[in-house]
Every structure is written in structure tokens, then in C-alpha cells.
Amino acid sequence: MNAMSAVADVGLRSGSNERSSGAARSFRVDRREPDVAGAHAGPYRLLIADDHAVLRLGLKAILEADRANVEVLEAGCLQDTLEICRKNRPIDFVLLDLNMNDCRGLQGLRQFRAEFASIPIAILSATQDEFVKRQAQAMGATAYITKSHEPAAMSQIIQALLRGDSGSGPSGLSGFSACGRTARYDRIAELGARHLEILDLVLFGCSNQEISNATQLSLGTVKNYVSTILLALDVKSRSHLISLFR
């Protein structure tokens, strides 16, 4: 059974199979161990930001089963994530799902890092997308965790990240090491910040008008950026561009 199945099974047995309405909840998972020199003072504060209540409950249950020294906070949307971080400092680590309705892909990570650059954050995703991985890493994400991990591995990864130990645990802990270099991705690296922002929105499925609204650029300027991106990546159409990153 993969992690997604295991997480769903935990949530369904608990009677929770609905998507979150955005409200935040907090669970305390204490490990009763004697204090040791250099140990973290009190439980770690972990914020799980994902719009599936079942998944959040499952991750909490996995950590609880391992008796992890963690206080789990929950958010079902990006705005709740930001609000919880404002009101519940310090937060030791955030797991962020880029597919929440108000996250708009990597735009959510950009927004979070702009306000909370000092809080370590990892991407929690069901997909393996090299472009998203590279951009998330460049924007300061500590790790890229796929939801396909087995529960035991997921718990080990999360606990290692909470300790600030990204070099231990299961192979490929950060999730970034598998990203190979290709000519196309090297060309992406040469694009400017605004080009990358618009490329991200295109890959998220936004129309030119939606990109214009999100970036406050004129529609004509957006079209020029999109044309430049297509030329730089040597693709003939928007659909061709999107297909390269599926």
C-alpha cells in the first residue's frame, strides 16, 4: 500500500473524508523522553498546509504512531497558512501543497517566502515535475516530498527535516537530487524572474487574461512575455509548452 492509500485509510477509519473548509486545527503529539543536551526545547511546531483533511489527518496519525515530538497545526488553504504563521510563532517547519485552490502553483510558495523567508518549508506533492522541483528549490524550499512515499518513510523524512537534518534518512531525502540537467532546463534557468513567474502561471493553466489580472501587467505585455518564453524554449504553441512539463 502506498502512502496515499495508507493516509486515506487512516482518515476514513476516523470518519473524516471531506475536504477542509479552510479552518485550522492543532494536535499535540508528545514523546515522553528525558531532555538531552542540544535537544529541541519542547515539541516541534509543524504546519501541514493541504486542502485534503484526510491527508492532514493521516500525516498526523503517522507521526503519532512514531511518537514524534511534534505539535501539528493544520491549514486547508494558503491564506489560512499565512494567518497561522502570523499568529502562532514560532513555526518550525511548513509542509505546503501547491495545488490548494488559492495557491496557484509556485505562486503560493513565492507569496509564503516573501512574508516568511526564515521559516523552513517543503513542498508536499502528488506529482514529480522537474520544472516545479527546480523552481521550488531555487525559491528556497528545503525539500520536495512526494505523497507516494510509504508511511514509515514519510515519517522519517518529516522528522529529519524538523531536526534540520536534510542529509539523513531515506535516499533522496530532499527530493531534489534526481533532477538532471538538460538543454531545455538550462534555458529555463537563463530566463528572468518575471518570465519564470509567467511561465509558472502558464503551466498552471492560466489564460493570458488571468495572468494579466494576477501580475497587473497589460494583456499585450503578457502576450509578449509568453511569446518570448515559447521562442526561448523552442516550442511552437502554448499546448506544446504545457505538454513538455506533464
Beta strands, then each sheet from edge to edge (+ up, - down):
strand 1: 26-29
strand 2: 44-49
strand 3: 70-75
strand 4: 93-96
strand 5: 121-125
strand 6: 143-146
sheet 1: 1+ 3- 2- 4- 5- 6-
end
